[in-house]
Amino acid sequence: MITRIVKMSFLPDKVEEFMGIFNSSKDLIAGFEGCEYLELVRDKDNKNIFFTISRWKEQTNLEKYRSSELFQQTWSKTKVLFNNKPQAWSTTSLFKS
């Protein structure tokens, strides 16, 4: 299982536009082959910083998503709204309770 965490910082006046993009694509992303979980969280102090947290069965599922038309379309609309370079991590769990 792979957990993918992506930090995104948006121009303050573009947050609502991002929310619209996310809301229109979240079900498609969550339903993508191999995606087991999708969550969007927001920094409690800086309201223009968001994180997506997704869990994938295998690295190959994540890579297939990242090369898909769905990702390309969603990312092309999203990346123009950033005010800082996004950061991403692919992680594996060491402990879970």
C-alpha positions in Angstrom: 0.0 0.0 0.0 1.3 3.4 -1.0 0.1 6.6 0.7 0.6 9.7 -1.5 0.6 13.1 0.2 0.6 16.3 -1.9 0.9 19.8 -0.4 -0.5 22.6 -2.5 -0.5 26.3 -1.8 -2.9 28.5 -3.8 -3.2 32.1 -4.6 -5.8 33.3 -2.0 -8.2 34.4 -4.7 -8.0 31.0 -6.5 -9.0 28.8 -3.5 -12.6 28.6 -4.5 -11.7 27.8 -8.1 -9.5 24.9 -6.8 -12.4 23.7 -4.6 -14.6 23.5 -7.7 -12.0 21.5 -9.6 -11.5 19.2 -6.7 -15.2 18.7 -6.2 -15.8 17.9 -9.8 -13.0 15.3 -10.0 -12.9 13.7 -6.5 -15.3 10.9 -7.3 -13.4 10.0 -10.5 -10.1 10.0 -8.6 -11.4 8.0 -5.7 -12.9 5.5 -8.2 -9.7 5.1 -10.2 -8.4 1.6 -10.3 -6.3 0.9 -7.3 -7.3 4.0 -5.3 -8.4 2.9 -1.9 -8.8 6.2 -0.2 -8.9 10.0 -1.0 -9.0 12.9 1.4 -8.5 16.6 1.1 -7.4 18.5 4.2 -6.7 22.2 4.8 -4.1 23.8 7.0 -5.9 25.2 10.0 -3.9 28.5 10.1 -3.1 29.1 6.4 -6.4 28.7 4.5 -4.7 28.6 1.1 -2.7 25.5 1.9 -4.2 22.1 1.2 -3.1 18.5 1.2 -4.4 15.5 -0.7 -3.9 12.2 1.0 -4.5 9.1 -1.2 -3.9 5.4 -0.7 -3.1 3.1 -3.6 -2.9 -0.7 -3.7 0.3 -0.7 -5.6 2.9 1.8 -7.0 1.8 0.8 -10.5 -1.8 1.9 -9.7 -0.5 5.4 -8.7 1.7 5.6 -11.8 -1.2 4.6 -14.0 -3.3 7.3 -12.5 -0.5 9.9 -12.8 -0.2 9.1 -16.5 -4.0 9.1 -17.1 -6.0 11.7 -19.0 -8.0 12.3 -15.8 -4.8 13.4 -13.9 -3.5 15.4 -16.9 -6.8 17.3 -17.2 -7.2 17.9 -13.5 -3.5 18.9 -12.9 -3.4 21.3 -15.9 -6.4 23.2 -14.4 -5.0 23.1 -10.9 -1.3 24.0 -11.3 -2.0 27.5 -12.7 -3.7 28.4 -9.4 -0.6 27.8 -7.3 1.4 30.5 -5.5 4.2 28.1 -4.6 5.7 24.9 -6.0 3.7 21.8 -4.9 5.4 19.1 -2.9 4.6 15.4 -3.0 5.6 12.3 -1.0 5.0 8.7 -1.6 5.1 6.8 1.7 4.6 3.4 3.2 3.1 2.8 6.6 5.4 1.6 9.4 2.8 1.6 12.2 -1.0 1.8 12.3 -3.3 1.4 15.3 
